[in-house]
Amino acid sequence: MTKIKKNSGTEMDSKKDSSKKDSIDLKQENRIKELEKKHNSEIKLKDEQISKLEKDLDSLKDLSQRRQADFENYKKRTIKLQEDLKKMAIKDFALEIIMINDDLLRAIDSAEENTNEDSYNSFVEGISMISKRIETTLENFSILEIEALGEEFNPNFHEAIEIEESEEIESEMVTKVHQKGFKIDDLAIRSSKVKVTKPKAKQNLEENKDQKKEGKK
């Protein structure tokens, strides 16, 4: 009887171990399933995010292409507008010059028909008026005469074709204008051709003083 009980106890222990093992295996299996489910859920979420990013990227590419096309069209329109404005400005300027040239030709014709002194004076007066009209026309197009006479020499606007020295000035000054210059804002169209008077060197001044002293002696 004792032996039977012993076997029965061993079987029970074996069943317990087996049941315990099955329970552990089930837990592990459930854990694995949970991890797989979680992993699959994360993969699905990542796939959705990737899909959304790809759609956003496609939208940005499309937007970028449309913006690029719009910018190219804008550049073309801007270039055409600039060309049209340039042509209109040249047209207006050319028309003014043509009309002035008409006046000049009429003055020449009149001078050729009449050779007396009064006609000559009228011709000179007419040419002077035409010159003033030209300068007015230039001003209307923002083309201004460069200020030169009595101004401090500026190599950006003045071209010195004659230079002299003087004891009466302290800096280089324009004392004569040989040819007028013109500019648009700070851009020189043609520099003024001028005579520049600059201070006499100190060494020369001292030599002159010494010469004067010797002369007095």
N, CA and C atoms as a LAMMPS dump frame, in Angstrom:
ITEM: TIMESTEP
0
ITEM: NUMBER OF ATOMS
651
ITEM: BOX BOUNDS ff ff ff
-5.0000000000000000e+02 5.0000000000000000e+02
-5.0000000000000000e+02 5.0000000000000000e+02
-5.0000000000000000e+02 5.0000000000000000e+02
ITEM: ATOMS id mol type element x y z
1 1 1 N 0.832 -1.199 0
2 1 2 C 0 0 0
3 1 3 C 0.87 1.254 0
4 2 1 N 1.914 1.215 0.708
5 2 2 C 2.807 2.368 0.798
6 2 3 C 3.423 2.663 -0.538
7 3 1 N 3.744 1.625 -1.258
8 3 2 C 4.373 1.763 -2.565
9 3 3 C 3.426 2.388 -3.536
10 4 1 N 2.178 2.054 -3.519
11 4 2 C 1.165 2.611 -4.405
12 4 3 C 1.009 4.079 -4.147
13 5 1 N 0.974 4.472 -2.926
14 5 2 C 0.849 5.882 -2.559
15 5 3 C 2.031 6.678 -3.071
16 6 1 N 3.213 6.058 -2.998
17 6 2 C 4.425 6.741 -3.439
18 6 3 C 4.37 7.01 -4.923
19 7 1 N 3.939 6.018 -5.692
20 7 2 C 3.818 6.192 -7.142
21 7 3 C 2.78 7.249 -7.471
22 8 1 N 1.718 7.205 -6.724
23 8 2 C 0.64 8.18 -6.957
24 8 3 C 1.137 9.597 -6.717
25 9 1 N 1.966 9.77 -5.683
26 9 2 C 2.512 11.096 -5.381
27 9 3 C 3.444 11.554 -6.476
28 10 1 N 4.224 10.64 -7.031
29 10 2 C 5.172 10.985 -8.097
30 10 3 C 4.427 11.418 -9.344
31 11 1 N 3.354 10.72 -9.617
32 11 2 C 2.544 11.073 -10.791
33 11 3 C 1.943 12.453 -10.622
34 12 1 N 1.502 12.73 -9.425
35 12 2 C 0.906 14.041 -9.158
36 12 3 C 1.942 15.146 -9.32
37 13 1 N 3.143 14.841 -8.817
38 13 2 C 4.215 15.845 -8.962
39 13 3 C 4.539 16.065 -10.437
40 14 1 N 4.54 14.953 -11.182
41 14 2 C 4.842 15.034 -12.618
42 14 3 C 3.791 15.851 -13.343
43 15 1 N 2.53 15.624 -12.944
44 15 2 C 1.436 16.376 -13.554
45 15 3 C 1.548 17.858 -13.214
46 16 1 N 1.928 18.132 -11.977
47 16 2 C 2.079 19.53 -11.569
48 16 3 C 3.174 20.209 -12.386
49 17 1 N 4.296 19.44 -12.525
50 17 2 C 5.409 20.019 -13.302
51 17 3 C 4.994 20.254 -14.743
52 18 1 N 4.278 19.282 -15.259
53 18 2 C 3.824 19.416 -16.645
54 18 3 C 2.862 20.584 -16.799
55 19 1 N 1.947 20.711 -15.826
56 19 2 C 0.963 21.795 -15.859
57 19 3 C 1.66 23.146 -15.714
58 20 1 N 2.668 23.165 -14.841
59 20 2 C 3.42 24.398 -14.625
60 20 3 C 4.175 24.786 -15.893
61 21 1 N 4.765 23.751 -16.554
62 21 2 C 5.498 23.999 -17.784
63 21 3 C 4.573 24.498 -18.878
64 22 1 N 3.409 23.861 -18.948
65 22 2 C 2.418 24.298 -19.95
66 22 3 C 1.983 25.732 -19.699
67 23 1 N 1.843 26.075 -18.438
68 23 2 C 1.425 27.435 -18.078
69 23 3 C 2.487 28.444 -18.493
70 24 1 N 3.746 28.063 -18.241
71 24 2 C 4.857 28.949 -18.628
72 24 3 C 4.916 29.099 -20.138
73 25 1 N 4.756 27.955 -20.84
74 25 2 C 4.78 27.999 -22.303
75 25 3 C 3.643 28.857 -22.84
76 26 1 N 2.499 28.771 -22.2
77 26 2 C 1.341 29.554 -22.639
78 26 3 C 1.588 31.048 -22.418
79 27 1 N 2.177 31.343 -21.269
80 27 2 C 2.493 32.741 -20.986
81 27 3 C 3.496 33.292 -21.999
82 28 1 N 4.504 32.468 -22.264
83 28 2 C 5.504 32.89 -23.241
84 28 3 C 4.895 33.083 -24.626
85 29 1 N 4.008 32.139 -24.953
86 29 2 C 3.338 32.226 -26.262
87 29 3 C 2.469 33.479 -26.332
88 30 1 N 1.748 33.73 -25.232
89 30 2 C 0.912 34.938 -25.188
90 30 3 C 1.778 36.197 -25.25
91 31 1 N 2.91 36.145 -24.568
92 31 2 C 3.825 37.284 -24.575
93 31 3 C 4.372 37.529 -25.979
94 32 1 N 4.716 36.402 -26.628
95 32 2 C 5.227 36.497 -27.996
96 32 3 C 4.161 37.068 -28.925
97 33 1 N 2.935 36.601 -28.726
98 33 2 C 1.831 37.108 -29.553
99 33 3 C 1.611 38.603 -29.329
100 34 1 N 1.695 38.997 -28.043
101 34 2 C 1.534 40.416 -27.725
102 34 3 C 2.642 41.258 -28.373
103 35 1 N 3.879 40.726 -28.296
104 35 2 C 5.007 41.434 -28.894
105 35 3 C 4.852 41.517 -30.415
106 36 1 N 4.404 40.384 -31.015
107 36 2 C 4.191 40.377 -32.467
108 36 3 C 3.094 41.361 -32.857
109 37 1 N 2.036 41.365 -32.052
110 37 2 C 0.926 42.288 -32.315
111 37 3 C 1.387 43.739 -32.203
112 38 1 N 2.166 43.991 -31.144
113 38 2 C 2.693 45.338 -30.941
114 38 3 C 3.638 45.718 -32.082
115 39 1 N 4.495 44.742 -32.444
116 39 2 C 5.454 44.976 -33.527
117 39 3 C 4.732 45.246 -34.844
118 40 1 N 3.705 44.416 -35.106
119 40 2 C 2.924 44.606 -36.337
120 40 3 C 2.208 45.949 -36.339
121 41 1 N 1.729 46.349 -35.155
122 41 2 C 1.048 47.633 -35.026
123 41 3 C 2.026 48.785 -35.29
124 42 1 N 3.234 48.636 -34.754
125 42 2 C 4.253 49.668 -34.974
126 42 3 C 4.656 49.736 -36.442
127 43 1 N 4.797 48.576 -37.066
128 43 2 C 5.138 48.52 -38.485
129 43 3 C 4.041 49.18 -39.314
130 44 1 N 2.79 48.873 -38.96
131 44 2 C 1.665 49.468 -39.675
132 44 3 C 1.676 50.986 -39.528
133 45 1 N 1.957 51.458 -38.298
134 45 2 C 2.016 52.893 -38.046
135 45 3 C 3.155 53.532 -38.835
136 46 1 N 4.312 52.877 -38.843
137 46 2 C 5.452 53.39 -39.61
138 46 3 C 5.13 53.435 -41.097
139 47 1 N 4.459 52.374 -41.576
140 47 2 C 4.078 52.341 -42.993
141 47 3 C 3.139 53.491 -43.329
142 48 1 N 2.199 53.758 -42.414
143 48 2 C 1.269 54.866 -42.639
144 48 3 C 2.01 56.206 -42.642
145 49 1 N 2.968 56.343 -41.703
146 49 2 C 3.754 57.578 -41.648
147 49 3 C 4.602 57.749 -42.91
148 50 1 N 5.207 56.634 -43.336
149 50 2 C 6.009 56.68 -44.568
150 50 3 C 5.144 57.033 -45.758
151 51 1 N 3.959 56.436 -45.817
152 51 2 C 3.04 56.724 -46.914
153 51 3 C 2.63 58.193 -46.911
154 52 1 N 2.373 58.726 -45.707
155 52 2 C 2.001 60.144 -45.592
156 52 3 C 3.165 61.044 -46.01
157 53 1 N 4.388 60.69 -45.561
158 53 2 C 5.56 61.476 -45.933
159 53 3 C 5.799 61.446 -47.438
160 54 1 N 5.581 60.276 -48.039
161 54 2 C 5.751 60.167 -49.495
162 54 3 C 4.741 61.045 -50.224
163 55 1 N 3.5 61.066 -49.716
164 55 2 C 2.476 61.932 -50.317
165 55 3 C 2.851 63.401 -50.142
166 56 1 N 3.323 63.737 -48.929
167 56 2 C 3.74 65.121 -48.681
168 56 3 C 4.908 65.513 -49.586
169 57 1 N 5.846 64.564 -49.76
170 57 2 C 7 64.821 -50.625
171 57 3 C 6.568 65.033 -52.07
172 58 1 N 5.628 64.208 -52.522
173 58 2 C 5.101 64.364 -53.888
174 58 3 C 4.417 65.721 -54.051
175 59 1 N 3.668 66.121 -53.004
176 59 2 C 2.982 67.42 -53.053
177 59 3 C 3.999 68.561 -53.105
178 60 1 N 5.072 68.426 -52.294
179 60 2 C 6.109 69.465 -52.289
180 60 3 C 6.837 69.525 -53.627
181 61 1 N 7.102 68.354 -54.214
182 61 2 C 7.736 68.32 -55.535
183 61 3 C 6.864 69.005 -56.571
184 62 1 N 5.563 68.691 -56.522
185 62 2 C 4.627 69.298 -57.468
186 62 3 C 4.561 70.807 -57.266
187 63 1 N 4.487 71.212 -55.977
188 63 2 C 4.444 72.64 -55.667
189 63 3 C 5.725 73.336 -56.121
190 64 1 N 6.865 72.674 -55.879
191 64 2 C 8.154 73.242 -56.29
192 64 3 C 8.225 73.401 -57.808
193 65 1 N 7.749 72.413 -58.527
194 65 2 C 7.767 72.487 -59.994
195 65 3 C 6.872 73.608 -60.495
196 66 1 N 5.692 73.745 -59.856
197 66 2 C 4.783 74.823 -60.266
198 66 3 C 5.357 76.191 -59.929
199 67 1 N 5.994 76.278 -58.738
200 67 2 C 6.625 77.546 -58.353
201 67 3 C 7.765 77.883 -59.305
202 68 1 N 8.547 76.876 -59.688
203 68 2 C 9.646 77.101 -60.623
204 68 3 C 9.121 77.586 -61.963
205 69 1 N 8.033 76.954 -62.422
206 69 2 C 7.428 77.362 -63.693
207 69 3 C 6.898 78.787 -63.593
208 70 1 N 6.257 79.113 -62.446
209 70 2 C 5.743 80.482 -62.242
210 70 3 C 6.889 81.487 -62.232
211 71 1 N 8.009 81.108 -61.578
212 71 2 C 9.158 82.01 -61.499
213 71 3 C 9.765 82.243 -62.878
214 72 1 N 9.869 81.183 -63.681
215 72 2 C 10.401 81.315 -65.041
216 72 3 C 9.506 82.234 -65.873
217 73 1 N 8.198 82.063 -65.726
218 73 2 C 7.26 82.931 -66.451
219 73 3 C 7.382 84.378 -65.973
220 74 1 N 7.563 84.533 -64.66
221 74 2 C 7.729 85.887 -64.101
222 74 3 C 8.995 86.542 -64.651
223 75 1 N 10.087 85.777 -64.72
224 75 2 C 11.333 86.324 -65.273
225 75 3 C 11.148 86.75 -66.721
226 76 1 N 10.458 85.912 -67.494
227 76 2 C 10.229 86.238 -68.905
228 76 3 C 9.396 87.515 -69.03
229 77 1 N 8.342 87.619 -68.179
230 77 2 C 7.494 88.818 -68.224
231 77 3 C 8.276 90.053 -67.805
232 78 1 N 9.13 89.902 -66.767
233 78 2 C 9.93 91.025 -66.285
234 78 3 C 10.911 91.495 -67.344
235 79 1 N 11.589 90.536 -68
236 79 2 C 12.549 90.886 -69.054
237 79 3 C 11.839 91.606 -70.195
238 80 1 N 10.67 91.087 -70.585
239 80 2 C 9.908 91.715 -71.678
240 80 3 C 9.465 93.121 -71.284
241 81 1 N 9.019 93.265 -70.016
242 81 2 C 8.586 94.576 -69.544
243 81 3 C 9.751 95.561 -69.551
244 82 1 N 10.927 95.113 -69.083
245 82 2 C 12.105 95.977 -69.086
246 82 3 C 12.478 96.392 -70.513
247 83 1 N 12.399 95.438 -71.431
248 83 2 C 12.718 95.745 -72.826
249 83 3 C 11.718 96.75 -73.403
250 84 1 N 10.433 96.558 -73.064
251 84 2 C 9.404 97.481 -73.553
252 84 3 C 9.607 98.885 -72.987
253 85 1 N 9.913 98.949 -71.674
254 85 2 C 10.151 100.251 -71.042
255 85 3 C 11.382 100.928 -71.647
256 86 1 N 12.414 100.125 -71.906
257 86 2 C 13.636 100.666 -72.513
258 86 3 C 13.339 101.224 -73.898
259 87 1 N 12.547 100.483 -74.67
260 87 2 C 12.189 100.947 -76.014
261 87 3 C 11.375 102.233 -75.952
262 88 1 N 10.433 102.296 -74.997
263 88 2 C 9.606 103.493 -74.874
264 88 3 C 10.444 104.7 -74.468
265 89 1 N 11.397 104.469 -73.533
266 89 2 C 12.267 105.563 -73.096
267 89 3 C 13.128 106.053 -74.261
268 90 1 N 13.684 105.108 -75.015
269 90 2 C 14.5 105.482 -76.183
270 90 3 C 13.644 106.194 -77.222
271 91 1 N 12.417 105.707 -77.397
272 91 2 C 11.511 106.318 -78.377
273 91 3 C 11.236 107.777 -78.019
274 92 1 N 10.883 108.013 -76.739
275 92 2 C 10.597 109.385 -76.294
276 92 3 C 11.823 110.277 -76.436
277 93 1 N 12.987 109.744 -76.025
278 93 2 C 14.218 110.523 -76.116
279 93 3 C 14.56 110.819 -77.577
280 94 1 N 14.441 109.792 -78.425
281 94 2 C 14.762 109.955 -79.849
282 94 3 C 13.834 110.988 -80.5
283 95 1 N 12.553 110.959 -80.116
284 95 2 C 11.597 111.904 -80.685
285 95 3 C 11.983 113.338 -80.337
286 96 1 N 12.397 113.55 -79.078
287 96 2 C 12.827 114.886 -78.656
288 96 3 C 14.048 115.343 -79.463
289 97 1 N 15.025 114.448 -79.626
290 97 2 C 16.241 114.795 -80.376
291 97 3 C 15.909 115.077 -81.845
292 98 1 N 15.006 114.277 -82.408
293 98 2 C 14.604 114.482 -83.81
294 98 3 C 13.974 115.855 -83.997
295 99 1 N 13.113 116.238 -83.05
296 99 2 C 12.455 117.542 -83.137
297 99 3 C 13.469 118.685 -82.988
298 100 1 N 14.455 118.474 -82.106
299 100 2 C 15.497 119.493 -81.948
300 100 3 C 16.327 119.593 -83.22
301 101 1 N 16.615 118.45 -83.822
302 101 2 C 17.379 118.439 -85.072
303 101 3 C 16.605 119.156 -86.181
304 102 1 N 15.27 119.021 -86.176
305 102 2 C 14.448 119.749 -87.151
306 102 3 C 14.651 121.254 -86.997
307 103 1 N 14.656 121.74 -85.751
308 103 2 C 14.878 123.164 -85.497
309 103 3 C 16.259 123.588 -85.984
310 104 1 N 17.259 122.735 -85.753
311 104 2 C 18.627 123.042 -86.176
312 104 3 C 18.719 123.137 -87.698
313 105 1 N 18.078 122.211 -88.388
314 105 2 C 18.092 122.226 -89.852
315 105 3 C 17.383 123.47 -90.405
316 106 1 N 16.289 123.854 -89.749
317 106 2 C 15.579 125.06 -90.196
318 106 3 C 16.452 126.296 -89.996
319 107 1 N 17.188 126.33 -88.877
320 107 2 C 18.075 127.468 -88.613
321 107 3 C 19.185 127.525 -89.66
322 108 1 N 19.727 126.383 -90.039
323 108 2 C 20.779 126.343 -91.067
324 108 3 C 20.233 126.803 -92.42
325 109 1 N 19.038 126.314 -92.78
326 109 2 C 18.421 126.717 -94.054
327 109 3 C 18.194 128.22 -94.095
328 110 1 N 17.725 128.771 -92.965
329 110 2 C 17.457 130.202 -92.901
330 110 3 C 18.753 131.002 -93.05
331 111 1 N 19.836 130.506 -92.428
332 111 2 C 21.125 131.205 -92.508
333 111 3 C 21.684 131.167 -93.924
334 112 1 N 21.451 130.073 -94.638
335 112 2 C 21.949 129.952 -96.008
336 112 3 C 21.192 130.878 -96.962
337 113 1 N 19.919 131.122 -96.677
338 113 2 C 19.11 131.991 -97.535
339 113 3 C 19.426 133.469 -97.32
340 114 1 N 19.8 133.814 -96.082
341 114 2 C 20.091 135.215 -95.755
342 114 3 C 21.517 135.319 -95.229
343 115 1 N 22.312 136.133 -95.827
344 115 2 C 23.737 136.234 -95.463
345 115 3 C 24.098 137.556 -94.793
346 116 1 N 23.106 138.404 -94.474
347 116 2 C 23.436 139.688 -93.841
348 116 3 C 23.722 139.489 -92.35
349 117 1 N 24.157 140.547 -91.693
350 117 2 C 24.572 140.472 -90.291
351 117 3 C 23.412 140.107 -89.373
352 118 1 N 22.251 140.646 -89.654
353 118 2 C 21.085 140.336 -88.821
354 118 3 C 20.767 138.85 -88.871
355 119 1 N 20.888 138.281 -90.059
356 119 2 C 20.617 136.844 -90.209
357 119 3 C 21.626 136.03 -89.409
358 120 1 N 22.89 136.494 -89.428
359 120 2 C 23.929 135.783 -88.67
360 120 3 C 23.62 135.825 -87.17
361 121 1 N 23.244 137.007 -86.695
362 121 2 C 22.899 137.146 -85.276
363 121 3 C 21.707 136.274 -84.907
364 122 1 N 20.731 136.241 -85.798
365 122 2 C 19.548 135.397 -85.565
366 122 3 C 19.937 133.919 -85.529
367 123 1 N 20.871 133.572 -86.424
368 123 2 C 21.345 132.182 -86.46
369 123 3 C 22.025 131.791 -85.148
370 124 1 N 22.895 132.674 -84.676
371 124 2 C 23.595 132.408 -83.413
372 124 3 C 22.602 132.303 -82.27
373 125 1 N 21.634 133.222 -82.255
374 125 2 C 20.611 133.191 -81.208
375 125 3 C 19.805 131.902 -81.284
376 126 1 N 19.476 131.479 -82.507
377 126 2 C 18.704 130.246 -82.686
378 126 3 C 19.479 129.023 -82.225
379 127 1 N 20.781 128.986 -82.544
380 127 2 C 21.614 127.86 -82.108
381 127 3 C 21.705 127.814 -80.584
382 128 1 N 21.811 128.971 -79.959
383 128 2 C 21.867 129.033 -78.492
384 128 3 C 20.584 128.491 -77.877
385 129 1 N 19.457 128.866 -78.47
386 129 2 C 18.166 128.37 -77.978
387 129 3 C 18.065 126.866 -78.149
388 130 1 N 18.564 126.363 -79.276
389 130 2 C 18.531 124.913 -79.507
390 130 3 C 19.41 124.192 -78.486
391 131 1 N 20.567 124.754 -78.181
392 131 2 C 21.448 124.149 -77.183
393 131 3 C 20.765 124.08 -75.821
394 132 1 N 20.079 125.173 -75.453
395 132 2 C 19.351 125.183 -74.183
396 132 3 C 18.236 124.149 -74.182
397 133 1 N 17.58 124.014 -75.34
398 133 2 C 16.506 123.027 -75.44
399 133 3 C 17.049 121.606 -75.293
400 134 1 N 18.223 121.354 -75.844
401 134 2 C 18.855 120.036 -75.699
402 134 3 C 19.125 119.739 -74.227
403 135 1 N 19.681 120.721 -73.516
404 135 2 C 19.985 120.516 -72.099
405 135 3 C 18.71 120.295 -71.29
406 136 1 N 17.641 121.012 -71.649
407 136 2 C 16.354 120.815 -70.97
408 136 3 C 15.833 119.407 -71.22
409 137 1 N 15.964 118.948 -72.461
410 137 2 C 15.531 117.592 -72.807
411 137 3 C 16.323 116.557 -72.015
412 138 1 N 17.634 116.769 -71.898
413 138 2 C 18.465 115.854 -71.114
414 138 3 C 18.01 115.821 -69.655
415 139 1 N 17.688 116.983 -69.097
416 139 2 C 17.218 117.056 -67.715
417 139 3 C 15.908 116.297 -67.536
418 140 1 N 15.032 116.376 -68.558
419 140 2 C 13.756 115.655 -68.482
420 140 3 C 13.956 114.144 -68.397
421 141 1 N 15.102 113.672 -68.877
422 141 2 C 15.426 112.249 -68.811
423 141 3 C 16.452 111.976 -67.706
424 142 1 N 16.512 112.898 -66.731
425 142 2 C 17.4 112.76 -65.549
426 142 3 C 18.876 112.737 -65.916
427 143 1 N 19.214 113.318 -67.064
428 143 2 C 20.615 113.445 -67.468
429 143 3 C 21.042 114.873 -67.148
430 144 1 N 21.873 115.026 -66.124
431 144 2 C 22.215 116.358 -65.613
432 144 3 C 23.663 116.705 -65.911
433 145 1 N 23.897 118.007 -66.036
434 145 2 C 25.267 118.476 -66.235
435 145 3 C 26.052 118.299 -64.941
436 146 1 N 27.291 117.854 -65.066
437 146 2 C 28.159 117.68 -63.897
438 146 3 C 28.664 119.048 -63.449
439 147 1 N 28.473 119.356 -62.179
440 147 2 C 28.972 120.616 -61.635
441 147 3 C 30.494 120.538 -61.576
442 148 1 N 31.145 121.516 -62.136
443 148 2 C 32.606 121.451 -62.219
444 148 3 C 33.283 122.752 -61.811
445 149 1 N 32.957 123.844 -62.481
446 149 2 C 33.645 125.112 -62.249
447 149 3 C 33.522 125.54 -60.786
448 150 1 N 34.68 125.757 -60.156
449 150 2 C 34.695 126.19 -58.757
450 150 3 C 34.525 125.053 -57.767
451 151 1 N 34.387 123.835 -58.265
452 151 2 C 34.216 122.679 -57.39
453 151 3 C 35.562 122.013 -57.124
454 152 1 N 35.622 121.264 -56.037
455 152 2 C 36.831 120.496 -55.742
456 152 3 C 36.967 119.373 -56.773
457 153 1 N 38.168 119.137 -57.231
458 153 2 C 38.4 118.131 -58.275
459 153 3 C 37.966 116.747 -57.81
460 154 1 N 37.15 116.084 -58.64
461 154 2 C 36.65 114.74 -58.34
462 154 3 C 36.947 113.844 -59.547
463 155 1 N 37.908 112.929 -59.421
464 155 2 C 38.296 112.088 -60.573
465 155 3 C 37.165 111.211 -61.088
466 156 1 N 36.108 111.028 -60.288
467 156 2 C 34.976 110.224 -60.747
468 156 3 C 34.14 110.964 -61.795
469 157 1 N 34.207 112.306 -61.76
470 157 2 C 33.389 113.103 -62.671
471 157 3 C 34.206 114.086 -63.517
472 158 1 N 35.438 114.352 -63.109
473 158 2 C 36.26 115.343 -63.806
474 158 3 C 37.492 114.691 -64.42
475 159 1 N 37.821 115.119 -65.623
476 159 2 C 39.038 114.665 -66.291
477 159 3 C 39.963 115.865 -66.475
478 160 1 N 41.103 115.818 -65.788
479 160 2 C 42.034 116.944 -65.832
480 160 3 C 42.864 116.878 -67.116
481 161 1 N 42.684 117.887 -67.971
482 161 2 C 43.482 117.954 -69.206
483 161 3 C 44.466 119.124 -69.143
484 162 1 N 44.379 119.884 -68.046
485 162 2 C 45.3 121.018 -67.847
486 162 3 C 45.479 121.2 -66.347
487 163 1 N 46.71 121.355 -65.923
488 163 2 C 47 121.476 -64.489
489 163 3 C 47.949 122.652 -64.256
490 164 1 N 47.649 123.423 -63.207
491 164 2 C 48.554 124.505 -62.804
492 164 3 C 48.597 124.543 -61.28
493 165 1 N 49.581 125.255 -60.752
494 165 2 C 49.734 125.38 -59.309
495 165 3 C 49.481 126.82 -58.88
496 166 1 N 48.993 126.937 -57.648
497 166 2 C 48.709 128.278 -57.129
498 166 3 C 48.938 128.305 -55.625
499 167 1 N 49.402 129.461 -55.121
500 167 2 C 49.604 129.629 -53.683
501 167 3 C 48.314 130.028 -52.978
502 168 1 N 47.278 130.342 -53.738
503 168 2 C 46.065 130.919 -53.16
504 168 3 C 45.004 129.869 -52.803
505 169 1 N 45.251 128.625 -53.11
506 169 2 C 44.249 127.598 -52.786
507 169 3 C 44.866 126.523 -51.906
508 170 1 N 43.988 125.771 -51.221
509 170 2 C 44.455 124.746 -50.288
510 170 3 C 44.154 123.33 -50.775
511 171 1 N 43.321 123.201 -51.79
512 171 2 C 43.013 121.88 -52.335
513 171 3 C 42.843 121.982 -53.849
514 172 1 N 42.838 120.869 -54.51
515 172 2 C 42.717 120.857 -55.968
516 172 3 C 41.33 121.334 -56.381
517 173 1 N 41.259 122.389 -57.191
518 173 2 C 40.003 122.982 -57.605
519 173 3 C 39.911 123.03 -59.122
520 174 1 N 38.678 122.943 -59.622
521 174 2 C 38.431 123.105 -61.056
522 174 3 C 38.293 124.591 -61.337
523 175 1 N 39.181 125.127 -62.17
524 175 2 C 39.172 126.566 -62.44
525 175 3 C 38.748 126.903 -63.87
526 176 1 N 38.576 125.877 -64.69
527 176 2 C 38.096 126.119 -66.051
528 176 3 C 37.498 124.832 -66.601
529 177 1 N 36.398 124.975 -67.355
530 177 2 C 35.753 123.818 -67.975
531 177 3 C 35.959 123.895 -69.48
532 178 1 N 36.647 122.908 -70.016
533 178 2 C 36.889 122.86 -71.464
534 178 3 C 35.734 122.174 -72.196
535 179 1 N 35.128 121.204 -71.515
536 179 2 C 33.995 120.483 -72.12
537 179 3 C 33.065 119.992 -71.012
538 180 1 N 31.781 120.264 -71.169
539 180 2 C 30.808 119.876 -70.155
540 180 3 C 30.706 118.354 -70.043
541 181 1 N 30.448 117.915 -68.831
542 181 2 C 30.194 116.491 -68.585
543 181 3 C 28.764 116.29 -68.127
544 182 1 N 28.266 115.064 -68.274
545 182 2 C 26.887 114.765 -67.894
546 182 3 C 26.826 113.445 -67.133
547 183 1 N 25.784 113.315 -66.286
548 183 2 C 25.668 112.117 -65.452
549 183 3 C 24.198 111.756 -65.251
550 184 1 N 23.983 110.494 -64.899
551 184 2 C 22.683 110.011 -64.416
552 184 3 C 22.91 109.534 -62.993
553 185 1 N 22.326 110.23 -62.026
554 185 2 C 22.563 109.935 -60.607
555 185 3 C 24.071 109.986 -60.342
556 186 1 N 24.663 108.851 -59.919
557 186 2 C 26.098 108.833 -59.631
558 186 3 C 26.912 108.209 -60.765
559 187 1 N 26.286 108.001 -61.906
560 187 2 C 26.978 107.411 -63.05
561 187 3 C 27.339 108.504 -64.056
562 188 1 N 28.635 108.639 -64.312
563 188 2 C 29.094 109.64 -65.281
564 188 3 C 28.909 109.101 -66.7
565 189 1 N 28.092 109.822 -67.497
566 189 2 C 27.945 109.463 -68.911
567 189 3 C 29.182 109.921 -69.671
568 190 1 N 29.611 111.147 -69.351
569 190 2 C 30.839 111.694 -69.906
570 190 3 C 31.443 112.632 -68.876
571 191 1 N 32.699 112.413 -68.536
572 191 2 C 33.358 113.265 -67.541
573 191 3 C 33.596 114.665 -68.114
574 192 1 N 33.599 115.638 -67.219
575 192 2 C 33.914 117.013 -67.625
576 192 3 C 35.413 117.131 -67.866
577 193 1 N 35.795 117.699 -68.996
578 193 2 C 37.213 117.947 -69.281
579 193 3 C 37.544 119.327 -68.697
580 194 1 N 38.482 119.354 -67.737
581 194 2 C 38.677 120.577 -66.964
582 194 3 C 40.149 120.932 -66.776
583 195 1 N 40.307 122.187 -66.346
584 195 2 C 41.612 122.659 -65.901
585 195 3 C 41.613 122.6 -64.375
586 196 1 N 42.654 122.023 -63.81
587 196 2 C 42.729 121.861 -62.362
588 196 3 C 43.867 122.723 -61.812
589 197 1 N 43.548 123.476 -60.792
590 197 2 C 44.565 124.261 -60.098
591 197 3 C 44.771 123.629 -58.734
592 198 1 N 46.025 123.297 -58.425
593 198 2 C 46.3 122.637 -57.153
594 198 3 C 47.286 123.473 -56.334
595 199 1 N 47.343 123.25 -55.022
596 199 2 C 48.239 124.043 -54.164
597 199 3 C 49.695 123.856 -54.572
598 200 1 N 50.424 124.942 -54.51
599 200 2 C 51.853 124.862 -54.824
600 200 3 C 52.553 124.104 -53.7
601 201 1 N 53.497 123.255 -54.083
602 201 2 C 54.218 122.446 -53.091
603 201 3 C 54.922 123.33 -52.074
604 202 1 N 55.02 122.867 -50.811
605 202 2 C 55.645 123.651 -49.744
606 202 3 C 57.103 123.983 -50.074
607 203 1 N 57.799 123.043 -50.676
608 203 2 C 59.193 123.27 -51.028
609 203 3 C 59.321 124.451 -51.984
610 204 1 N 58.41 124.515 -52.947
611 204 2 C 58.426 125.636 -53.892
612 204 3 C 58.129 126.951 -53.192
613 205 1 N 57.202 126.901 -52.237
614 205 2 C 56.855 128.122 -51.498
615 205 3 C 58.053 128.631 -50.71
616 206 1 N 58.77 127.71 -50.053
617 206 2 C 59.933 128.111 -49.264
618 206 3 C 61.022 128.683 -50.17
619 207 1 N 61.223 128.075 -51.351
620 207 2 C 62.213 128.581 -52.295
621 207 3 C 61.848 129.987 -52.758
622 208 1 N 60.538 130.212 -53.005
623 208 2 C 60.084 131.538 -53.429
624 208 3 C 60.334 132.575 -52.337
625 209 1 N 60.078 132.163 -51.07
626 209 2 C 60.296 133.08 -49.961
627 209 3 C 61.787 133.458 -49.859
628 210 1 N 62.64 132.424 -50.018
629 210 2 C 64.082 132.677 -49.942
630 210 3 C 64.518 133.607 -51.056
631 211 1 N 63.956 133.374 -52.254
632 211 2 C 64.303 134.217 -53.399
633 211 3 C 63.872 135.668 -53.158
634 212 1 N 62.69 135.841 -52.563
635 212 2 C 62.203 137.192 -52.267
636 212 3 C 63.098 137.882 -51.252
637 213 1 N 63.547 137.128 -50.229
638 213 2 C 64.428 137.704 -49.209
639 213 3 C 65.741 138.142 -49.836
640 214 1 N 66.286 137.267 -50.695
641 214 2 C 67.543 137.605 -51.376
642 214 3 C 67.382 138.817 -52.267
643 215 1 N 66.228 138.95 -52.921
644 215 2 C 65.942 140.071 -53.79
645 215 3 C 65.904 141.38 -53.013
646 216 1 N 65.353 141.314 -51.796
647 216 2 C 65.288 142.514 -50.953
648 216 3 C 66.676 142.948 -50.502
649 217 1 N 67.539 141.984 -50.246
650 217 2 C 68.904 142.312 -49.827
651 217 3 C 69.647 142.989 -50.968
